[in-house]
Amino acid sequence: MGAKESRFSNSVQVKNRRARYEYEFIDTYEAGIVLKGTEIKSIREGKVTLTDGYCYFTKKGELFVKGVRISPYSQGSFYNHESDRERKLLLHRKELKRLESKMNEKGLTIIPVRLFINNRGFAKLEIALAKGKKLFDKRDKIKEKDTQRQLDRLKL
């Protein structure tokens, strides 16, 4: 590795693949995320898990994400961060109010879909307002994929 090359990737994209299977997305938003100390270094190394994450509103109307695991930085000392802490999300006030009003509807939730670093170097979290799929919806989706795969095989 040269002086310019490092273990940090410039194009970090951590996706929650399970989310598309479990939920039907209604609307997506791009939110900033408040990080502490060594968290951005761990994100640049790609050591993030989004699968158990969800978002919630506080009484003050702020949006937080919980269950997103950012592993402690490998080169860190006693200044390392907590891996499972709750992190504040940054959105415009209009978006927050729209999300909060839709959250009051039954069966809707906000889940993290993708964590990435934009071209300015800031960590962004793509969140989605989603509705949980029923078991039969998931089965239908699997059947669709299987039939499509079989049709593609026949074409070849």
ROKOL-104775 format. One line per 10 residues: number of its first residue (from 1); for each residue x, y, z of N, C-alpha, C, CB. Coordinates in steps of 0.05 Angstrom, whole numbers, padded with zeros to 5 digits. Each point is the difference from the previous one (the first is absolute). Glycine has a CB too. Example, Ala and Ser with C-alpha at 12.3 -4.5 7.8 and 13.67 -1.06 7.14 Angstrom:
1 = 00264,-00114,00156,-00018,00024,00000,00018,00024,00000,-00038,-00023,00025; 00031,00044,-00039,00016,00024,00001,-00015,00022,00014,00024,-00013,-00043 .
This chain:
1 = 00017,-00024,00000,-00017,00024,00000,00017,00025,00000,-00036,-00025,00024; 00029,00043,-00041,00015,00026,-00001,-00010,00019,00021,00008,-00007,-00049; 00002,00031,00048,-00008,00020,00019,-00030,00008,-00004,00048,00017,00001; -00057,-00016,-00026,-00028,00007,-00005,-00020,-00022,00005,00017,00032,-00034; -00008,-00057,00030,-00018,-00023,00003,-00003,-00006,00030,00013,-00018,-00045; -00037,00010,00053,-00005,-00007,00027,-00022,-00021,00002,00016,00046,00016; -00022,-00055,00007,-00021,-00020,00004,-00028,00013,-00001,00031,-00028,00027; -00032,00055,-00027,-00026,00014,-00001,-00010,00002,-00029,00013,00026,00041; -00037,-00035,-00045,-00012,00001,-00026,-00014,00027,-00005,-00006,-00050,00001; 00009,00060,-00025,-00014,00026,-00007,-00029,-00005,-00007,00044,00019,-00015 .
11 = -00051,-00043,00007,-00027,-00006,-00009,-00013,-00021,00019,00012,00011,-00048; -00018,-00002,00072,-00012,-00018,00020,-00030,-00001,-00006,00035,00010,00035; -00046,-00034,-00037,-00029,-00004,-00003,-00008,-00025,00015,00000,00024,-00045; -00011,-00020,00068,-00010,-00023,00016,-00030,-00001,-00003,00038,00004,00034; -00048,-00026,-00044,-00029,-00003,-00005,-00013,-00019,00019,00009,00010,-00048; -00034,-00005,00053,-00017,-00018,00016,-00017,-00017,-00020,-00002,00033,00040; 00014,-00055,-00049,-00014,-00016,-00021,-00025,-00012,00010,00044,-00010,-00020; -00045,00003,00045,-00024,-00012,00012,-00024,00018,00000,00030,-00027,00029; -00026,00053,-00030,-00021,00020,00002,-00020,-00003,-00024,00031,00031,00025; -00021,-00035,-00049,-00017,-00002,-00024,-00017,-00025,00002,00034,00024,-00027 .
21 = -00024,-00045,00040,-00015,-00025,00003,-00022,00003,00022,00041,-00026,-00015; -00034,00039,00036,-00018,00002,00023,-00021,00022,-00002,00037,-00018,00027; -00030,00040,-00042,-00017,00024,00000,-00006,00009,-00029,00019,00013,00044; -00042,00001,-00046,-00007,00013,-00025,00005,00030,00004,-00035,-00036,-00012; 00053,00048,-00004,00007,00028,00004,-00021,00018,-00011,00049,-00013,-00002; -00056,00033,00018,-00019,00020,-00008,00014,00025,-00010,-00034,-00018,00033; 00054,00027,-00017,00015,00024,-00006,00028,-00003,00011,-00043,00028,00001; 00063,-00016,-00015,00027,-00001,00010,00011,00029,00004,00008,-00044,-00023; 00010,00046,00043,00012,00026,00006,00030,-00004,00005,-00043,00017,00020; 00058,00004,-00025,00029,-00001,00005,00005,00018,00024,00011,-00008,-00049 .
31 = 00000,-00004,00070,00004,00015,00025,00029,00000,00008,-00046,-00013,00015; 00055,00035,-00004,00026,00002,00012,00000,-00015,00027,00010,00044,-00023; 00013,-00052,00032,00001,-00015,00025,00022,00012,00018,-00016,-00042,-00023; 00009,00046,00048,00019,00012,00019,00018,-00022,00011,-00033,00037,00013; 00059,-00034,-00018,00020,-00020,00008,00019,00012,00020,-00004,-00022,-00045; 00017,00004,00060,00020,00008,00019,00027,-00013,-00006,-00036,00006,00035; 00057,00009,-00031,00027,-00011,-00001,00008,-00019,-00022,-00002,00007,00047; 00006,-00032,-00039,00010,-00020,-00019,-00021,-00014,-00017,00036,-00007,00033; -00062,00015,-00030,-00021,-00013,-00015,00004,00003,-00030,-00031,00008,00038; 00039,00016,-00048,00003,00004,-00028,00022,-00018,-00011,-00016,00048,00005 .
41 = 00037,-00053,00010,00022,-00017,-00009,-00010,-00028,-00003,00033,00029,00023; -00049,-00039,-00005,-00012,-00027,-00002,-00018,-00002,-00024,00004,-00005,00050; -00020,00027,-00055,-00017,00000,-00023,00016,-00002,-00026,-00034,00027,00026; 00055,-00012,-00027,00017,00000,-00024,00013,-00028,-00005,00009,00049,00007; -00005,-00064,00015,00010,-00027,-00003,-00023,-00020,-00007,00036,00011,00033; -00061,-00001,-00032,-00023,-00017,-00007,-00009,-00018,00022,00016,00002,-00046; -00010,00004,00071,-00008,-00017,00022,-00026,00009,00013,00049,-00010,00008; -00070,00008,-00023,-00027,00009,00009,-00020,-00022,-00006,00013,00049,-00009; -00032,-00052,00027,-00023,-00019,-00004,-00026,00016,00004,00028,-00039,00016; -00045,00037,-00036,-00026,00015,00000,-00024,-00018,00005,00021,00032,-00031 .
51 = -00018,-00058,00031,-00022,-00018,-00001,-00020,00003,00023,00029,-00031,-00023; -00020,00037,00047,-00019,00002,00023,-00008,00029,00006,00021,-00041,00019; -00015,00059,-00036,-00004,00028,00005,-00029,00009,-00005,00047,00008,-00012; -00055,00012,00027,-00026,00013,-00003,00002,00029,00010,-00025,-00045,00004; 00006,00062,-00012,00001,00028,00008,-00025,00006,00017,00025,00012,-00042; -00022,00008,00060,-00022,00008,00017,00002,00030,00006,-00003,-00046,00020; -00020,00058,-00013,-00001,00028,00007,00000,00003,00030,-00025,00010,-00043; 00039,00011,00052,-00001,00007,00029,-00023,00020,00004,00050,-00007,00005; -00054,00014,00020,-00022,00019,00007,00006,00028,-00012,-00009,-00026,00042; 00034,00032,-00046,00008,00026,-00011,-00003,00001,-00031,00031,00005,00038 .
61 = -00038,-00028,-00050,-00003,00000,-00029,00025,-00006,-00015,-00036,00032,00005; 00056,-00043,00009,00026,-00007,-00012,-00001,-00029,-00009,00025,00034,00028; -00011,-00041,-00049,00000,-00027,-00011,00027,-00013,00008,-00031,00013,-00038; 00029,-00037,00050,00024,-00015,00008,-00001,-00028,-00014,00002,00025,00044; 00021,-00036,-00049,00002,-00027,-00010,00012,-00018,00022,00006,00017,-00048; -00018,-00040,00051,00009,-00019,00020,00005,-00027,-00013,-00026,00025,00036; 00045,-00040,-00026,00005,-00027,-00010,00020,-00001,-00023,-00045,-00011,00014; 00055,00034,-00023,00021,00001,-00020,00027,-00004,00014,-00027,00030,-00031; 00041,-00051,00024,00025,-00007,00013,00024,00009,-00016,-00022,-00039,00021; 00038,00058,-00010,00025,00008,-00011,00022,-00011,00017,-00020,00043,-00020 .
71 = 00035,-00062,00010,00020,-00013,00016,00021,00019,00010,-00008,-00042,-00026; 00020,00037,00049,00021,00018,00010,00024,00000,-00019,-00014,-00009,00047; 00027,00032,-00049,00022,00004,-00018,00024,-00017,00009,-00016,00047,-00010; 00027,-00062,-00009,00021,-00019,00007,00026,00013,00010,-00019,-00030,-00034; 00025,00054,00025,00024,00014,00008,-00005,00019,00024,00016,-00002,-00047; -00041,00002,00057,-00008,00018,00021,00011,-00007,00028,-00040,00010,-00026; 00041,00009,00043,00009,-00004,00028,-00024,00002,00018,00047,00018,-00010; -00043,-00008,00034,-00022,00003,00019,-00020,00022,-00009,00030,-00016,00036; -00025,00030,-00057,-00019,00020,-00011,-00019,-00013,-00020,00034,00035,00007; -00034,-00061,-00009,-00018,-00014,-00019,-00029,00005,00007,00035,-00035,-00008 .
81 = -00053,00032,-00011,-00029,00005,00004,-00015,-00026,00008,00003,00037,-00034; -00027,-00033,00044,-00018,-00023,00006,-00011,-00009,-00027,-00012,00018,00047; 00010,-00044,-00050,-00008,-00010,-00027,-00031,00001,-00003,00040,-00029,00000; -00055,00026,00021,-00029,-00002,-00003,-00016,00025,00010,00006,-00049,00004; 00007,00072,-00004,-00014,00023,00011,-00020,00011,-00020,00041,00011,00027; -00060,00005,-00016,-00020,00013,-00017,00012,00025,-00012,-00038,-00018,00029; 00032,00022,-00055,00012,00023,-00014,-00023,00018,-00011,00041,-00027,-00011; -00036,00053,00013,-00020,00019,-00010,00002,00003,-00030,00002,00025,00044; -00025,-00023,-00057,-00001,00004,-00029,-00007,00029,-00006,-00013,-00048,-00007; 00024,00059,-00014,-00004,00028,-00007,-00016,00001,-00026,00044,00013,00022 .
91 = -00067,-00001,-00020,-00018,00004,-00022,-00011,00029,00001,-00012,-00050,-00002; 00000,00059,-00020,-00013,00026,00001,-00025,-00002,00016,00019,00012,-00045; -00027,00010,00057,-00024,00001,00018,-00025,-00010,-00014,00021,00038,00025; -00025,-00030,-00051,-00023,-00009,-00015,-00001,-00030,-00003,00001,00043,-00025; 00023,-00055,00020,00001,-00029,-00004,-00006,-00014,00027,00034,00006,-00037; -00023,00005,00059,-00005,-00012,00026,-00030,00001,00007,00045,00014,00015; -00058,00008,-00021,-00029,00002,00006,-00016,-00019,-00017,00006,00048,00013; 00001,-00050,-00038,-00014,-00018,-00019,00003,-00029,00010,00007,00032,-00039; 00018,-00040,00046,00005,-00027,00010,-00015,-00006,00026,00045,00002,-00022; -00044,00018,00040,-00013,-00005,00026,-00031,-00003,-00003,00036,00027,00022 .
101 = -00048,-00012,-00041,-00028,-00003,-00004,-00007,-00027,-00012,-00004,00050,-00006; 00021,-00059,-00013,-00005,-00026,-00012,00006,-00023,00019,00011,00020,-00044; 00006,-00016,00063,00007,-00021,00020,-00024,-00006,00017,00048,00015,00000; -00066,00004,00004,-00023,-00004,00017,-00020,-00020,-00013,00006,00046,00018; -00004,-00050,-00045,-00017,-00020,-00013,00009,-00028,00010,-00006,00030,-00041; -00013,-00048,00042,00005,-00026,00010,00017,-00017,-00020,-00043,00002,00027; 00063,-00016,-00017,00015,-00018,-00016,00024,00012,-00015,-00041,-00024,-00005; 00046,00050,00008,00023,00012,-00014,00023,00003,00019,-00031,00024,-00030; 00055,-00027,00019,00024,00003,00016,00022,00013,-00018,-00012,-00040,00029; 00033,00049,-00016,00022,00013,-00015,00024,-00018,00005,-00018,00047,00005 .
111 = 00031,-00056,-00027,00022,-00018,00002,00024,00011,-00016,-00031,-00039,00006; 00056,00033,00003,00023,00008,-00016,00004,-00020,-00023,00022,00020,00041; -00017,-00009,-00065,00003,-00016,-00024,00029,-00002,-00009,-00047,00013,-00013; 00061,00010,00014,00027,00001,-00011,00016,00022,00015,-00017,-00016,-00045; 00042,00010,00051,00018,00019,00011,00023,00005,-00020,-00011,-00015,00048; 00016,00040,-00054,00020,00006,-00020,00014,00026,00007,-00026,-00025,-00035; 00048,00030,00021,00015,00025,00004,-00003,00015,-00026,00033,-00020,00033; -00043,00045,-00031,-00005,00016,-00024,00026,00011,-00011,-00046,00011,00016; 00044,00005,-00038,00024,00010,-00012,00014,00022,00016,-00021,-00010,-00043; 00008,00021,00063,00012,00019,00018,00013,-00013,00024,-00033,00034,-00015 .
121 = 00030,-00060,00018,00013,-00015,00022,-00017,-00003,00025,00042,00017,-00018; -00068,-00010,00016,-00018,-00003,00022,-00014,-00027,-00001,-00007,00050,00002; 00003,-00062,00021,-00015,-00025,00002,-00030,00006,-00002,00036,-00022,00028; -00050,00009,-00045,-00029,00003,-00004,-00014,-00027,00004,00008,00039,-00032; -00032,-00038,00043,-00016,-00024,00004,-00025,00003,-00016,00019,-00007,00046; -00024,-00011,-00064,-00025,00000,-00015,-00020,-00016,00016,00023,00004,-00045; -00045,00010,00052,-00021,-00013,00016,-00026,-00002,-00017,00020,00018,00043; -00037,-00037,-00036,-00024,-00004,-00015,-00024,-00002,00019,00026,-00023,-00037; -00047,00036,00029,-00026,-00004,00014,-00011,-00025,-00012,-00009,00050,00009; 00004,-00070,00007,-00007,-00027,-00011,-00023,-00012,00015,00047,-00006,-00014 .
131 = -00059,-00013,00000,-00022,-00016,00011,00009,-00029,-00001,-00036,00034,-00014; 00033,-00048,00036,00008,-00028,00002,-00016,-00018,-00019,00014,00007,00047; 00000,-00025,-00061,-00013,-00019,-00017,-00011,-00023,00016,00030,00013,-00039; -00052,-00024,00029,-00011,-00024,00012,00015,-00025,-00011,-00046,00023,00005; 00042,-00045,00008,00014,-00025,-00008,-00008,-00008,-00028,00001,-00014,00047; -00026,00017,-00055,-00008,-00008,-00027,00011,00018,-00021,-00042,-00019,00019; 00047,00045,-00012,00012,00018,-00019,00029,-00009,-00006,-00029,00038,00017; 00043,-00047,00004,00027,-00009,-00004,00001,-00025,-00017,00013,00020,00045; -00032,-00038,-00040,-00001,-00024,-00017,-00006,00006,-00029,-00016,-00025,00040; -00002,00044,-00045,-00006,00008,-00027,00025,00011,-00014,-00047,00010,00013 .
141 = 00062,00006,00002,00025,00012,-00011,00020,-00022,-00008,-00008,00042,00028; 00010,-00062,-00011,00019,-00022,-00005,-00009,-00016,-00025,00011,-00003,00049; -00038,-00001,-00051,-00010,-00014,-00024,00005,00015,-00025,-00036,-00020,00028; 00033,00047,-00027,00005,00017,-00023,00029,-00003,-00009,-00035,00032,00015; 00053,-00031,00004,00029,-00002,-00006,00006,-00027,-00012,00011,00031,00037; -00022,-00053,-00027,00005,-00026,-00010,-00010,-00003,-00029,-00004,-00019,00046; -00021,00028,-00051,-00010,-00002,-00028,00016,00017,-00019,-00045,-00008,00019; 00054,00032,-00010,00016,00017,-00017,00027,-00013,-00006,-00022,00041,00019; 00034,-00054,00001,00025,-00014,-00004,-00003,-00023,-00019,00013,00012,00046; -00036,-00027,-00044,-00005,-00022,-00019,-00004,00010,-00029,-00020,-00026,00038 .
151 = 00006,00048,-00041,-00004,00012,-00026,00027,00009,-00012,-00046,00015,00013; 00063,-00003,00004,00026,00009,-00010,00017,-00024,-00009,-00002,00039,00031; 00000,-00061,-00017,00015,-00025,-00007,-00009,-00010,-00027,00006,-00011,00049; -00033,00012,-00054,-00011,-00011,-00025,00009,00018,-00024,-00039,-00019,00026; 00042,00044,-00021,00008,00019,-00022,00029,-00006,-00008,-00031,00035,00017; 00048,-00043,00001,00027,-00006,-00007,00002,-00026,-00014,00016,00025,00039 .
